[in-house]
Amino acid sequence: MSTDGILKHAADVLAERSKTYGEPDKAMAAIAARWSLTLGHPVTPAEVVLCMIDLKLTRLARDPRHQDSILDIAGYAAVLHEVTK
């Protein structure tokens, strides 16, 4: 898949996930609230996104051609932009 194709597909996935799970900034805030309870210290939505990107990078270290992880990182980069603006 081309670079443009990956970015377009990531945008499509983000739109679909927004319909299913709500807007990314609100979804990441909800996850941050839960992780804060689990971990016993405040977690920000940006930290949630960075941890998700790190998870995908760890998976890519095993298989750098794994298209799903590459796609997810592109999507999470866009979500990071949303939660930090």
N, CA, C and O atoms as a GROMACS GRO file, in nm:
protein
  340
    1MET      N    1   0.085  -0.118   0.000
    1MET     CA    2   0.000   0.000   0.000
    1MET      C    3   0.090   0.124   0.000
    1MET      O    4   0.193   0.128   0.067
    2SER      N    5   0.049   0.224  -0.075
    2SER     CA    6   0.127   0.348  -0.084
    2SER      C    7   0.113   0.430   0.044
    2SER      O    8   0.025   0.404   0.126
    3THR      N    9   0.200   0.528   0.059
    3THR     CA   10   0.193   0.618   0.174
    3THR      C   11   0.057   0.687   0.180
    3THR      O   12  -0.006   0.692   0.285
    4ASP      N   13   0.014   0.740   0.068
    4ASP     CA   14  -0.117   0.805   0.062
    4ASP      C   15  -0.229   0.708   0.097
    4ASP      O   16  -0.325   0.743   0.165
    5GLY      N   17  -0.215   0.586   0.048
    5GLY     CA   18  -0.315   0.483   0.076
    5GLY      C   19  -0.324   0.450   0.224
    5GLY      O   20  -0.433   0.434   0.279
    6ILE      N   21  -0.209   0.441   0.290
    6ILE     CA   22  -0.207   0.414   0.434
    6ILE      C   23  -0.274   0.527   0.510
    6ILE      O   24  -0.356   0.503   0.599
    7LEU      N   25  -0.240   0.650   0.475
    7LEU     CA   26  -0.299   0.765   0.546
    7LEU      C   27  -0.449   0.774   0.521
    7LEU      O   28  -0.525   0.806   0.613
    8LYS      N   29  -0.493   0.746   0.401
    8LYS     CA   30  -0.637   0.747   0.370
    8LYS      C   31  -0.708   0.638   0.447
    8LYS      O   32  -0.814   0.660   0.505
    9HIS      N   33  -0.648   0.519   0.448
    9HIS     CA   34  -0.707   0.407   0.521
    9HIS      C   35  -0.713   0.438   0.671
    9HIS      O   36  -0.812   0.407   0.738
   10ALA      N   37  -0.606   0.499   0.725
   10ALA     CA   38  -0.605   0.537   0.867
   10ALA      C   39  -0.717   0.636   0.896
   10ALA      O   40  -0.784   0.625   0.999
   11ALA      N   41  -0.739   0.732   0.808
   11ALA     CA   42  -0.848   0.829   0.826
   11ALA      C   43  -0.983   0.759   0.823
   11ALA      O   44  -1.072   0.793   0.901
   12ASP      N   45  -0.999   0.661   0.734
   12ASP     CA   46  -1.125   0.586   0.728
   12ASP      C   47  -1.149   0.507   0.857
   12ASP      O   48  -1.260   0.503   0.909
   13VAL      N   49  -1.042   0.444   0.907
   13VAL     CA   50  -1.053   0.367   1.031
   13VAL      C   51  -1.088   0.460   1.147
   13VAL      O   52  -1.172   0.426   1.231
   14LEU      N   53  -1.023   0.577   1.153
   14LEU     CA   54  -1.054   0.673   1.260
   14LEU      C   55  -1.201   0.716   1.255
   14LEU      O   56  -1.265   0.727   1.359
   15ALA      N   57  -1.253   0.739   1.137
   15ALA     CA   58  -1.393   0.779   1.124
   15ALA      C   59  -1.485   0.666   1.171
   15ALA      O   60  -1.584   0.691   1.240
   16GLU      N   61  -1.452   0.544   1.133
   16GLU     CA   62  -1.532   0.429   1.175
   16GLU      C   63  -1.526   0.410   1.326
   16GLU      O   64  -1.629   0.386   1.390
   17ARG      N   65  -1.407   0.420   1.383
   17ARG     CA   66  -1.392   0.403   1.528
   17ARG      C   67  -1.460   0.515   1.606
   17ARG      O   68  -1.511   0.492   1.716
   18SER      N   69  -1.463   0.634   1.549
   18SER     CA   70  -1.534   0.746   1.614
   18SER      C   71  -1.682   0.716   1.624
   18SER      O   72  -1.746   0.748   1.724
   19LYS      N   73  -1.738   0.654   1.520
   19LYS     CA   74  -1.879   0.616   1.524
   19LYS      C   75  -1.904   0.509   1.631
   19LYS      O   76  -2.007   0.511   1.699
   20THR      N   77  -1.810   0.417   1.644
   20THR     CA   78  -1.826   0.306   1.738
   20THR      C   79  -1.796   0.347   1.882
   20THR      O   80  -1.872   0.312   1.973
   21TYR      N   81  -1.687   0.420   1.903
   21TYR     CA   82  -1.637   0.448   2.038
   21TYR      C   83  -1.649   0.593   2.081
   21TYR      O   84  -1.617   0.625   2.196
   22GLY      N   85  -1.693   0.680   1.994
   22GLY     CA   86  -1.700   0.822   2.025
   22GLY      C   87  -1.576   0.895   1.975
   22GLY      O   88  -1.481   0.834   1.927
   23GLU      N   89  -1.580   1.026   1.988
   23GLU     CA   90  -1.469   1.109   1.941
   23GLU      C   91  -1.340   1.070   2.013
   23GLU      O   92  -1.341   1.038   2.131
   24PRO      N   93  -1.228   1.073   1.940
   24PRO     CA   94  -1.101   1.027   1.997
   24PRO      C   95  -1.060   1.098   2.126
   24PRO      O   96  -1.010   1.035   2.219
   25ASP      N   97  -1.082   1.230   2.133
   25ASP     CA   98  -1.039   1.301   2.254
   25ASP      C   99  -1.119   1.254   2.376
   25ASP      O  100  -1.063   1.240   2.485
   26LYS      N  101  -1.246   1.230   2.358
   26LYS     CA  102  -1.330   1.181   2.469
   26LYS      C  103  -1.297   1.035   2.504
   26LYS      O  104  -1.295   0.998   2.621
   27ALA      N  105  -1.273   0.954   2.402
   27ALA     CA  106  -1.238   0.814   2.425
   27ALA      C  107  -1.106   0.802   2.501
   27ALA      O  108  -1.095   0.723   2.594
   28MET      N  109  -1.006   0.881   2.460
   28MET     CA  110  -0.876   0.876   2.528
   28MET      C  111  -0.887   0.930   2.671
   28MET      O  112  -0.819   0.881   2.761
   29ALA      N  113  -0.973   1.028   2.691
   29ALA     CA  114  -0.995   1.081   2.827
   29ALA      C  115  -1.058   0.974   2.915
   29ALA      O  116  -1.023   0.961   3.033
   30ALA      N  117  -1.152   0.898   2.860
   30ALA     CA  118  -1.216   0.791   2.937
   30ALA      C  119  -1.115   0.681   2.972
   30ALA      O  120  -1.116   0.629   3.084
   31ILE      N  121  -1.030   0.646   2.877
   31ILE     CA  122  -0.926   0.547   2.904
   31ILE      C  123  -0.828   0.600   3.008
   31ILE      O  124  -0.788   0.527   3.099
   32ALA      N  125  -0.790   0.726   2.996
   32ALA     CA  126  -0.698   0.787   3.093
   32ALA      C  127  -0.757   0.783   3.234
   32ALA      O  128  -0.686   0.757   3.331
   33ALA      N  129  -0.885   0.808   3.246
   33ALA     CA  130  -0.950   0.804   3.378
   33ALA      C  131  -0.944   0.663   3.436
   33ALA      O  132  -0.916   0.645   3.555
   34ARG      N  133  -0.970   0.563   3.353
   34ARG     CA  134  -0.964   0.424   3.402
   34ARG      C  135  -0.821   0.384   3.438
   34ARG      O  136  -0.797   0.323   3.542
   35TRP      N  137  -0.725   0.419   3.351
   35TRP     CA  138  -0.586   0.385   3.380
   35TRP      C  139  -0.537   0.456   3.505
   35TRP      O  140  -0.456   0.401   3.580
   36SER      N  141  -0.584   0.577   3.528
   36SER     CA  142  -0.547   0.650   3.649
   36SER      C  143  -0.590   0.573   3.773
   36SER      O  144  -0.516   0.565   3.871
   37LEU      N  145  -0.709   0.518   3.769
   37LEU     CA  146  -0.757   0.437   3.882
   37LEU      C  147  -0.674   0.310   3.897
   37LEU      O  148  -0.634   0.272   4.007
   38THR      N  149  -0.649   0.244   3.786
   38THR     CA  150  -0.574   0.119   3.788
   38THR      C  151  -0.432   0.140   3.838
   38THR      O  152  -0.382   0.061   3.918
   39LEU      N  153  -0.367   0.245   3.790
   39LEU     CA  154  -0.226   0.268   3.822
   39LEU      C  155  -0.206   0.347   3.951
   39LEU      O  156  -0.096   0.348   4.006
   40GLY      N  157  -0.310   0.414   3.998
   40GLY     CA  158  -0.300   0.489   4.122
   40GLY      C  159  -0.233   0.624   4.109
   40GLY      O  160  -0.190   0.681   4.209
   41HIS      N  161  -0.223   0.675   3.987
   41HIS     CA  162  -0.171   0.810   3.965
   41HIS      C  163  -0.233   0.865   3.837
   41HIS      O  164  -0.277   0.788   3.751
   42PRO      N  165  -0.236   0.997   3.824
   42PRO     CA  166  -0.301   1.055   3.705
   42PRO      C  167  -0.232   1.016   3.574
   42PRO      O  168  -0.109   1.015   3.563
   43VAL      N  169  -0.314   0.983   3.477
   43VAL     CA  170  -0.269   0.952   3.342
   43VAL      C  171  -0.344   1.046   3.248
   43VAL      O  172  -0.465   1.063   3.261
   44THR      N  173  -0.274   1.108   3.155
   44THR     CA  174  -0.337   1.200   3.063
   44THR      C  175  -0.380   1.127   2.935
   44THR      O  176  -0.327   1.020   2.903
   45PRO      N  177  -0.474   1.185   2.863
   45PRO     CA  178  -0.509   1.127   2.733
   45PRO      C  179  -0.388   1.115   2.639
   45PRO      O  180  -0.377   1.017   2.565
   46ALA      N  181  -0.300   1.213   2.640
   46ALA     CA  182  -0.181   1.207   2.556
   46ALA      C  183  -0.093   1.088   2.596
   46ALA      O  184  -0.037   1.020   2.509
   47GLU      N  185  -0.081   1.063   2.724
   47GLU     CA  186  -0.001   0.948   2.770
   47GLU      C  187  -0.064   0.816   2.724
   47GLU      O  188   0.007   0.722   2.690
   48VAL      N  189  -0.196   0.810   2.724
   48VAL     CA  190  -0.264   0.690   2.673
   48VAL      C  191  -0.224   0.667   2.528
   48VAL      O  192  -0.185   0.556   2.490
   49VAL      N  193  -0.233   0.772   2.447
   49VAL     CA  194  -0.201   0.759   2.305
   49VAL      C  195  -0.055   0.719   2.287
   49VAL      O  196  -0.024   0.631   2.206
   50LEU      N  197   0.035   0.782   2.361
   50LEU     CA  198   0.177   0.748   2.349
   50LEU      C  199   0.203   0.603   2.388
   50LEU      O  200   0.286   0.536   2.327
   51CYS      N  201   0.133   0.554   2.489
   51CYS     CA  202   0.148   0.413   2.529
   51CYS      C  203   0.094   0.320   2.421
   51CYS      O  204   0.152   0.213   2.397
   52MET      N  205  -0.014   0.358   2.356
   52MET     CA  206  -0.068   0.276   2.248
   52MET      C  207   0.029   0.274   2.129
   52MET      O  208   0.048   0.170   2.066
   53ILE      N  209   0.089   0.388   2.099
   53ILE     CA  210   0.190   0.392   1.993
   53ILE      C  211   0.308   0.302   2.031
   53ILE      O  212   0.360   0.230   1.946
   54ASP      N  213   0.349   0.307   2.156
   54ASP     CA  214   0.461   0.225   2.202
   54ASP      C  215   0.428   0.076   2.189
   54ASP      O  216   0.514  -0.003   2.150
   55LEU      N  217   0.305   0.039   2.220
   55LEU     CA  218   0.261  -0.099   2.202
   55LEU      C  219   0.278  -0.141   2.056
   55LEU      O  220   0.331  -0.248   2.028
   56LYS      N  221   0.233  -0.058   1.966
   56LYS     CA  222   0.242  -0.088   1.823
   56LYS      C  223   0.388  -0.094   1.778
   56LYS      O  224   0.423  -0.178   1.695
   57LEU      N  225   0.474  -0.007   1.832
   57LEU     CA  226   0.616  -0.010   1.798
   57LEU      C  227   0.681  -0.140   1.846
   57LEU      O  228   0.767  -0.196   1.777
   58THR      N  229   0.640  -0.187   1.962
   58THR     CA  230   0.692  -0.313   2.014
   58THR      C  231   0.653  -0.427   1.921
   58THR      O  232   0.734  -0.516   1.894
   59ARG      N  233   0.530  -0.425   1.873
   59ARG     CA  234   0.486  -0.528   1.780
   59ARG      C  235   0.562  -0.519   1.647
   59ARG      O  236   0.596  -0.621   1.587
   60LEU      N  237   0.587  -0.396   1.602
   60LEU     CA  238   0.662  -0.379   1.477
   60LEU      C  239   0.807  -0.424   1.490
   60LEU      O  240   0.868  -0.463   1.390
   61ALA      N  241   0.862  -0.419   1.610
   61ALA     CA  242   0.999  -0.467   1.629
   61ALA      C  243   1.007  -0.617   1.597
   61ALA      O  244   1.110  -0.666   1.553
   62ARG      N  245   0.898  -0.687   1.619
   62ARG     CA  246   0.892  -0.830   1.587
   62ARG      C  247   0.870  -0.853   1.437
   62ARG      O  248   0.928  -0.943   1.378
   63ASP      N  249   0.785  -0.770   1.376
   63ASP     CA  250   0.756  -0.781   1.233
   63ASP      C  251   0.736  -0.642   1.175
   63ASP      O  252   0.624  -0.591   1.177
   64PRO      N  253   0.841  -0.580   1.124
   64PRO     CA  254   0.832  -0.443   1.074
   64PRO      C  255   0.740  -0.425   0.953
   64PRO      O  256   0.714  -0.311   0.913
   65ARG      N  257   0.693  -0.532   0.895
   65ARG     CA  258   0.603  -0.522   0.779
   65ARG      C  259   0.456  -0.536   0.818
   65ARG      O  260   0.370  -0.534   0.730
   66HIS      N  261   0.427  -0.551   0.945
   66HIS     CA  262   0.289  -0.574   0.989
   66HIS      C  263   0.204  -0.450   0.960
   66HIS      O  264   0.212  -0.350   1.032
   67GLN      N  265   0.123  -0.459   0.856
   67GLN     CA  266   0.047  -0.344   0.806
   67GLN      C  267  -0.052  -0.288   0.909
   67GLN      O  268  -0.072  -0.167   0.916
   68ASP      N  269  -0.115  -0.374   0.987
   68ASP     CA  270  -0.211  -0.326   1.087
   68ASP      C  271  -0.145  -0.234   1.189
   68ASP      O  272  -0.200  -0.130   1.225
   69SER      N  273  -0.026  -0.272   1.236
   69SER     CA  274   0.044  -0.189   1.334
   69SER      C  275   0.089  -0.057   1.273
   69SER      O  276   0.081   0.047   1.338
   70ILE      N  277   0.135  -0.062   1.149
   70ILE     CA  278   0.175   0.062   1.080
   70ILE      C  279   0.054   0.154   1.066
   70ILE      O  280   0.064   0.274   1.093
   71LEU      N  281  -0.057   0.098   1.025
   71LEU     CA  282  -0.181   0.174   1.010
   71LEU      C  283  -0.224   0.234   1.144
   71LEU      O  284  -0.261   0.351   1.151
   72ASP      N  285  -0.218   0.153   1.249
   72ASP     CA  286  -0.259   0.200   1.382
   72ASP      C  287  -0.172   0.315   1.431
   72ASP      O  288  -0.222   0.409   1.493
   73ILE      N  289  -0.041   0.308   1.406
   73ILE     CA  290   0.048   0.417   1.448
   73ILE      C  291   0.010   0.546   1.376
   73ILE      O  292   0.010   0.653   1.438
   74ALA      N  293  -0.020   0.537   1.247
   74ALA     CA  294  -0.063   0.657   1.173
   74ALA      C  295  -0.190   0.714   1.235
   74ALA      O  296  -0.203   0.836   1.252
   75GLY      N  297  -0.283   0.627   1.269
   75GLY     CA  298  -0.407   0.673   1.332
   75GLY      C  299  -0.383   0.733   1.469
   75GLY      O  300  -0.438   0.837   1.502
   76TYR      N  301  -0.300   0.667   1.548
   76TYR     CA  302  -0.272   0.720   1.682
   76TYR      C  303  -0.198   0.854   1.675
   76TYR      O  304  -0.216   0.939   1.761
   77ALA      N  305  -0.115   0.873   1.573
   77ALA     CA  306  -0.048   1.004   1.557
   77ALA      C  307  -0.152   1.113   1.537
   77ALA      O  308  -0.138   1.222   1.592
   78ALA      N  309  -0.255   1.084   1.460
   78ALA     CA  310  -0.362   1.181   1.441
   78ALA      C  311  -0.439   1.204   1.570
   78ALA      O  312  -0.477   1.317   1.602
   79VAL      N  313  -0.463   1.097   1.645
   79VAL     CA  314  -0.533   1.110   1.772
   79VAL      C  315  -0.449   1.191   1.871
   79VAL      O  316  -0.504   1.270   1.947
   80LEU      N  317  -0.317   1.173   1.870
   80LEU     CA  318  -0.230   1.252   1.957
   80LEU      C  319  -0.246   1.400   1.927
   80LEU      O  320  -0.252   1.484   2.017
   81HIS      N  321  -0.253   1.432   1.800
   81HIS     CA  322  -0.277   1.571   1.761
   81HIS      C  323  -0.408   1.622   1.821
   81HIS      O  324  -0.414   1.734   1.872
   82GLU      N  325  -0.512   1.541   1.816
   82GLU     CA  326  -0.644   1.581   1.868
   82GLU      C  327  -0.641   1.605   2.019
   82GLU      O  328  -0.699   1.702   2.067
   83VAL      N  329  -0.573   1.516   2.092
   83VAL     CA  330  -0.578   1.527   2.239
   83VAL      C  331  -0.482   1.632   2.294
   83VAL      O  332  -0.488   1.667   2.412
   84THR      N  333  -0.391   1.683   2.209
   84THR     CA  334  -0.296   1.783   2.258
   84THR      C  335  -0.322   1.924   2.207
   84THR      O  336  -0.247   2.016   2.239
   85LYS      N  337  -0.429   1.942   2.129
   85LYS     CA  338  -0.453   2.077   2.078
   85LYS      C  339  -0.539   2.158   2.173
   85LYS      O  340  -0.569   2.274   2.145
   0.00000   0.00000   0.00000
